[in-house]
Every structure is written in structure tokens, then in C-alpha cells.
Amino acid sequence: MQRALQLAALGAGRTSPNPLVGAVVLDAAGALVGEGYHARAGEPHAEVGALAQAGARARGGTLVVTLEPCCHHGRTPPCSEAVIAAGLARVVVAMADPNPQVAGGGLAQLRAAGIAVICGVAEAEARALNRAFLHRLATGRPLGLLKWAMGVDGRTALSNGASQWISGPEARSWVHRLRASCDAVIVGGGTVRADDPLLTSRGLRHPEPLRVVLSRGLDLPTSAQLWDQTTAPTLVAHGPEAPPQACAALDQQGIPRLELPRCSPRLLLEALAARGCNQVLWECGAELAAAAVRDGCVQEVAAVIAPKLMGGEPARTPLGELGYAAMADVPSWQALPPQALGPDLLWQLTTPPLDFP
């Protein structure tokens, strides 16, 4: 099962809206004869790949898979049918699939076919691997990650707005890998105006994650790196109060727009979940970051802390007003062990995973 989990992780950032799944096949004597993982939505599932590699050697053997085999027709045929056809004697599963289209149906089909089924092996690791997928099923929104870089005094920019570069090259490379694990990267209009960001993984993921700009008034520059759709796709989301002339200007440039019932992080994430996003990255300014936290749209925080004193009374900080009146109101996050990124320090916080059945 540990090998199956390793294989599943190879698909990180490329399988949405599907989960990460890995599988291995052992022959009747217990020898490893097949491996597979789900590499991309629409491509063969992990079980199918592992069984194809095993061929006739799978008969009478064991399939070890990180998630319950699917039993419904989607972009690919049901995996449960392929497992039954392979003549396996036993299937070992890390966790049942909470997707309502599966929800134990795949395991029931296997048992009805006379296959011995063991479920719950390394379940905690499998749930952690697919936290984003489980979160989307439970809430209707992608898992939200919030990232910022700051000096040790908490500043994210100098008093004049200059912010490139706070962190070093090792930290920036880590951010590129983080983006590659996400389906969308979200900023506000202020970040577009101030930084003209590119927001790509620098080729670590293909296609690049969707770049999303959430802007109430669409006060956006006519020229920006984000408007180049050949580099990576971009979507501008706004509310109904957006000026018609600003909407028309984006339309003329060929920049896709999404009008939300209200300009809010929660409604944006619901729309992105409907587009198949499991995990998103907030790389925005203080006001939008605070709104995302208040809206329950942030489950993990990554703060890159540079050994720099930037100073300045009016200098920017990572978060805007969260509305707390007393320290007793401030929720505690779980802190992960700090990690060195060259001269910088990565400090990660997380909320407890949802208790999903």
C-alpha cells in the first residue's frame, strides 16, 4: 500500500476533478507484477494501468489500490468491471470513495463477484493524500491555500510598495512547485496593478494552472502578463456591479470573464469547483486574503519568512481585518515543522481535515 500511495502522488496537480489513485498487482505467489497510477483526468485509471501491465499474471492474485475502484461510467469505463474480469482473488483498498456515484458500490460489486475485499489499510495516509478531493466533495469548494512572503518584521512590501524580491531563489522555486500542485492561482486587481505577476509554475505543470483575477470594479491595466493566453489560461471574475465598459474592454481583448452573483471568495470557489478544481492557491493582497479567510476559503497557510527587516509604519502586511475583538476569538491553526528554503524559512499552518464519512 505504501508503494501504491507513492504512485498516486505522481499525479499531483493533474487529475482534478478526479482524486489521486495508485495501484499495484501481486500475482498468486505475492510477487509484484503490475503498477499504475491515475496520471490525468480522462486517461486510464490506476487499476486499469496496473492490470494491463500484469496481464494474465493477475489471475488469482491481489490488487492493492489507494481508493475504492469506481463502478460508474465517466470518461472511462468502470474499474470494478476490469478488476472482476482480471480474475483477481483479493482486493486491498485504503479507503472507500465518498463520491456519491461510487460510495461503496465498487466494493459491493467486487464482493458479489466472489472477490475478497479488505478496506481501511493506510486509510489515514490515503485521506491526507486526497484532502483536496475530499474537501471539494464535502463543501462544494476547492481546498484553499494562502501563500505570502514577508520580512521577519511581518512586512510584505516596503512603504513605497516595492516587494521584488523578498524571498530568495530557493523559496521562489518552491512556490513554482506549489503552483504546479494547484488547479488555479487567485489574485485581486491590486496585485495585477502593483506587481504585473506571471503566476505560472514555470513549466512544471502542463497545462499551467488557471490564473484567476477577482476584481469588483475591474479597474485593471490594459496591458498585463496575465492577459497573454498563450502562456497560461486566465479568467477574470467579478460581480454584477462591474462597469459595462470595463467588461466590454476585456471581451475585446479576448479575456474570459465570469460574472458572479456577488464578488466574494466563497462564490468564486464554488464556481471553480464546478469547473473541476480540487485545490486553489491564493497569492493575493491583504484585503482579499482576509476576505478569503473570513469566508472559510483558506484551509492551509504558507508563510515564507525572509531574514530581512523592512520597516515602515504604513508598510503592507499579509492580512487585512479579520474582525476579531479579543484574543479568545482568534482560532488556533495547527503548525507544521518549519522548513528551510535557502536563507528563508517556510512556516506552514493547517486546519484539521474535515471528518468526512
ABEGO torsion letter per residue (X at the ends): XAAAAAAAAAABGAAOABBBBBBBBBBAAGBBABBBBBABBGBBBAAAAAAAAAEAAABGBBBBBABBBBABBBABBBAAAAAAAAGBABBBBABBBABAABGGAAAAAAAAAGBBBBBGBGAAAAAAAAAAAAAAAAAGBBBBBBBBBBBAAGBABBAAGBAOBABBAAAAAAAAAAAAABABBBBBAAAAAAAGBAGBAGGABOBBBBBBBBBAAGBBBABBAAABAAABBBBBBBBAABBAAAAAAAAAAGBBBBBBABBBAAAAAAAAAAAGBABBBBBBBAAAAAAAAAAGABABBBBBBBBBBAEEAABBBABBBAGBABAAABBBBBBBBBBBBEABBBBBBBBBBBBBX
